[in-house]
């Protein structure tokens, strides 16, 4: 079941958004933006498309995001289909970029070394508990101290697939480098009964 899930739906959301995740300032910042977009009440494919559109428009790092105008951010979000929350989100992205620059010099590796990285992430405008959870679910690929990060949404997907609803037990079924892909696949299972049916069928076959 786990192998079929990984093979069919184990692409991380960062990969889907075109982010080659490394422990480096630019991809970590892009993951932060993606986490903010994914945490709104909006379809994940729209959040991913909007993250891509922001990068295409040149907003690849905190400095460029802060230097962009409010309208440029709104336009890029609109291009990705992120229209319902575009104005508020544009403001949050601008304020968040300023905070990341002022506090960590645009480099989230400094946040990683702080006393309370999760608390620090929550200070970023637009990043609430769900945004933190999404960020760490994906960042565990390059920040191993957060493994296994399989949050409530991932465990909900595990339950739907008849897998153990325990982060430790699930982690024992895959390699360390497969935890972020597993988390993404489980989240997709939680969000879509089609994914659950497809994986169950493949596992039976």
C-alpha positions in Angstrom: 0.0 0.0 0.0 2.8 2.4 1.0 4.8 1.6 -2.1 1.8 2.2 -4.4 1.1 5.5 -2.7 4.7 6.6 -3.1 4.8 5.5 -6.8 1.5 7.2 -7.7 1.2 10.2 -5.4 4.6 10.6 -3.7 5.6 13.8 -5.3 6.1 16.5 -2.7 4.2 19.8 -3.0 7.5 21.6 -3.4 8.4 19.4 -6.4 5.0 20.0 -7.9 5.6 23.7 -7.5 9.0 23.4 -9.3 11.0 24.0 -6.2 14.2 22.0 -6.0 14.4 21.9 -2.2 17.8 22.3 -0.7 19.0 23.7 2.6 19.6 27.1 0.9 18.0 30.5 1.3 16.1 30.7 -2.0 14.3 27.3 -2.1 13.5 27.5 1.7 11.9 30.9 1.1 9.9 29.5 -1.8 8.7 26.7 0.4 7.6 29.2 3.0 5.6 31.1 0.3 4.1 27.8 -0.9 3.2 26.8 2.7 1.4 30.1 3.1 -0.6 29.6 -0.1 -1.4 26.0 0.7 -2.7 26.8 4.2 -5.6 29.0 2.8 -9.0 27.5 2.1 -8.2 27.0 -1.6 -7.5 24.0 -3.8 -3.9 22.8 -3.6 -3.4 22.9 -7.4 -4.3 26.6 -7.4 -1.8 27.2 -4.5 0.9 25.4 -6.4 0.2 27.2 -9.7 0.3 30.5 -7.8 3.6 29.7 -6.2 5.0 29.0 -9.7 3.5 32.3 -11.0 5.2 34.3 -8.3 8.6 32.8 -9.2 8.0 33.3 -12.9 7.3 37.0 -12.1 10.7 37.2 -10.5 9.7 36.9 -6.8 12.2 34.1 -6.1 13.5 35.2 -2.7 12.6 37.5 0.2 14.3 40.5 -1.3 12.6 40.3 -4.6 9.3 39.7 -3.0 9.7 42.7 -0.8 10.8 44.9 -3.7 7.8 43.9 -5.9 4.8 46.2 -5.7 1.6 45.1 -4.0 -0.1 45.1 -7.5 2.7 42.9 -9.0 2.1 40.3 -6.3 -1.7 40.5 -6.8 -1.3 40.0 -10.6 1.0 37.0 -10.1 -1.5 35.4 -7.7 -4.3 36.1 -10.1 -2.4 34.4 -12.9 -2.2 31.3 -10.7 -5.9 31.4 -10.1 -5.5 32.6 -6.5 -8.2 35.3 -6.7 -10.3 34.8 -3.7 -7.6 35.8 -1.2 -5.2 37.7 -3.6 -5.3 41.1 -2.0 -4.9 40.0 1.6 -2.3 37.5 0.6 -0.3 40.1 -1.4 -0.1 42.2 1.7 1.0 39.2 3.9 3.7 38.2 1.3 5.1 41.7 1.4 5.1 42.0 5.2 6.4 38.4 5.5 9.3 39.1 3.1 10.2 42.2 5.2 10.2 40.2 8.4 12.3 37.4 6.9 14.8 40.0 5.7 14.9 42.0 8.9 15.1 39.1 11.3 17.0 36.4 9.4 18.7 38.4 6.6 16.5 36.5 4.1 18.0 33.2 5.1 15.7 30.7 6.9 18.7 28.6 7.9 19.1 31.2 10.6 15.6 30.6 11.8 16.4 26.9 11.9 19.2 27.6 14.4 17.0 29.8 16.6 15.7 28.6 20.0 12.1 28.1 18.7 11.9 27.7 14.9 8.2 26.7 15.0 7.3 29.8 17.1 9.5 32.0 14.7 7.6 30.6 11.7 4.3 31.5 13.3 5.4 35.1 13.4 5.5 35.3 9.7 2.2 37.0 8.5 -0.1 34.4 7.0 1.7 31.4 8.6 -0.5 29.9 11.3 -0.2 26.4 12.8 -1.3 24.8 9.5 1.3 26.8 7.5 4.0 25.7 10.0 2.9 22.1 9.7 3.0 22.2 5.9 6.4 23.8 5.9 7.9 21.2 8.3 6.2 18.3 6.5 8.1 19.3 3.3 11.3 20.7 5.0 12.0 17.4 6.8 13.5 16.4 3.5 16.4 18.8 4.2 16.0 19.4 8.0 16.3 15.9 9.4 15.7 16.9 13.0 12.0 17.2 12.2 11.6 13.6 11.0 9.2 12.0 11.1 6.8 15.0 10.6 3.5 13.4 9.7 0.8 15.8 10.9 -2.9 15.3 11.5 -3.8 15.6 7.9 -1.2 13.0 6.8 -2.4 10.6 9.6 -6.0 11.1 8.4 -4.9 9.9 5.0 -3.1 6.9 6.6 -6.3 6.0 8.4 -8.4 6.2 5.1 -5.9 3.8 3.5 -6.0 1.4 6.4 -2.4 2.2 7.4 -1.2 2.8 11.0 -2.3 6.3 12.1 1.0 6.7 14.0 4.0 8.8 12.7 6.5 6.4 14.2 4.9 3.3 12.7 4.6 4.9 9.3 8.2 6.1 9.5 9.2 2.5 10.0 7.7 1.5 6.7 9.9 3.8 4.5 13.4 5.1 4.2 14.3 8.5 5.9 14.5 10.2 2.5 11.0 9.0 1.7 9.3 10.7 4.6 8.5 14.0 2.9 7.1 12.2 -0.2 5.1 9.8 2.0 3.6 12.8 3.9 2.6 14.4 0.7 1.0 11.2 -0.6 -0.9 10.7 2.7 -2.2 14.3 2.5 -3.4 13.7 -1.0 -5.2 10.6 0.2 -6.8 12.6 3.0 -8.1 15.2 0.5 -9.3 12.8 -2.2 -11.3 9.6 -2.1 -10.2 9.0 -5.7 -6.6 8.8 -4.6 -7.6 6.3 -1.8 -9.5 4.1 -4.3 -6.7 4.2 -6.8 -4.0 3.2 -4.3 -6.2 0.5 -2.7 -7.0 -1.0 -6.1 -3.3 -1.0 -7.2 -2.3 -2.6 -3.9 -4.9 -5.3 -4.3 -3.7 -6.0 -7.9 
